[in-house]
Amino acid sequence: MMNNIISIRKRNDKDKAIKDAIFAFSGGQKSVLIKGEGREISTAVEIAEILRQRLFPSIEISDITLGSRPFFRKGRSDYKNNNKEFKQDIVSQIEIEISRI
């Protein structure tokens, strides 16, 4: 069971996520799961590549999972009928599992 999940919420979390992964691997964990969704997919990929190429040469990407989930946002209100419905969008997700060799 995976207990080290690093979830990226905004780009400013990049340094914190890298530190969390370093602490996890230094503490003896064999694998870490990095999650990103929407605009933060590129940040999650960047964190995985920084860890793999620069910090831990003994790390490999063991699994990548792509998916999507529904996301409900409030629609614009029209001046005539004041319609404030929730509109459904789809948000892309990525999960990158990195592990020690």
C-alpha positions as CSV (number, residue, x, y, z in Angstrom):
1,M,0.0,0.0,0.0
2,M,1.2,3.4,-0.9
3,N,1.5,5.8,2.0
4,N,3.7,8.5,0.4
5,I,1.5,10.5,-1.9
6,I,2.6,14.0,-2.9
7,S,-0.3,15.9,-4.4
8,I,0.6,19.1,-6.4
9,R,-2.0,21.8,-5.9
10,K,-0.1,24.8,-7.2
11,R,3.2,25.6,-8.9
12,N,4.6,27.1,-5.7
13,D,4.5,23.6,-4.1
14,K,7.3,22.4,-6.3
15,D,10.1,22.9,-3.8
16,K,8.1,21.5,-0.9
17,A,7.2,18.4,-3.0
18,I,10.8,17.8,-3.9
19,K,11.8,18.1,-0.2
20,D,9.0,15.7,0.8
21,A,10.2,13.2,-1.7
22,I,13.8,13.5,-0.5
23,F,12.8,13.0,3.1
24,A,10.7,9.9,2.1
25,F,13.5,8.3,0.2
26,S,16.1,9.2,2.9
27,G,13.7,7.7,5.5
28,G,13.8,4.3,3.7
29,Q,10.7,4.4,1.6
30,K,10.9,2.4,-1.6
31,S,8.4,4.4,-3.7
32,V,6.6,7.7,-3.8
33,L,3.4,8.7,-5.8
34,I,3.3,12.2,-7.3
35,K,-0.2,13.4,-8.3
36,G,-1.1,16.4,-10.5
37,E,-4.2,17.5,-12.2
38,G,-5.2,20.2,-14.7
39,R,-2.5,22.8,-15.0
40,E,-0.3,21.1,-12.5
41,I,0.4,18.0,-14.7
42,S,3.5,19.7,-16.1
43,T,4.7,20.5,-12.5
44,A,4.2,16.8,-11.5
45,V,6.2,15.6,-14.5
46,E,8.9,18.2,-13.8
47,I,9.3,17.1,-10.1
48,A,9.6,13.5,-11.2
49,E,12.3,14.3,-13.7
50,I,14.2,16.5,-11.2
51,L,14.2,13.7,-8.7
52,R,15.2,11.1,-11.3
53,Q,17.9,12.9,-13.2
54,R,19.5,15.3,-10.7
55,L,19.0,14.1,-7.2
56,F,18.6,10.3,-7.1
57,P,20.2,8.4,-10.0
58,S,19.0,5.1,-8.5
59,I,15.3,6.1,-9.0
60,E,13.2,5.0,-11.9
61,I,9.6,5.8,-13.0
62,S,7.8,2.6,-12.3
63,D,4.2,3.5,-13.3
64,I,2.4,6.4,-14.9
65,T,-1.4,6.6,-14.8
66,L,-3.5,9.0,-16.8
67,G,-7.1,9.8,-16.2
68,S,-9.8,12.4,-15.8
69,R,-12.6,13.3,-13.4
70,P,-15.7,15.5,-13.6
71,F,-15.3,19.1,-12.4
72,F,-18.3,21.2,-11.7
73,R,-18.1,25.0,-12.0
74,K,-20.6,27.7,-11.6
75,G,-21.9,29.1,-14.9
76,R,-22.2,32.8,-15.7
77,S,-25.4,34.4,-14.7
78,D,-27.4,35.9,-17.5
79,Y,-28.9,39.3,-17.0
80,K,-32.3,38.2,-18.3
81,N,-33.1,35.0,-16.5
82,N,-30.3,34.9,-13.8
83,N,-29.3,31.4,-14.6
84,K,-26.6,30.1,-12.2
85,E,-26.4,26.5,-13.2
86,F,-23.4,24.3,-12.5
87,K,-21.6,23.3,-15.6
88,Q,-19.6,20.1,-15.9
89,D,-16.1,20.1,-17.2
90,I,-13.5,17.4,-17.3
91,V,-10.1,17.8,-15.5
92,S,-7.2,15.6,-16.6
93,Q,-5.1,13.8,-14.0
94,I,-1.7,12.2,-13.8
95,E,-0.1,9.9,-11.2
96,I,3.6,9.2,-11.4
97,E,5.0,6.4,-9.2
98,I,8.8,6.7,-8.8
99,S,10.7,4.0,-6.9
100,R,14.2,2.9,-6.0
101,I,15.9,0.3,-8.0
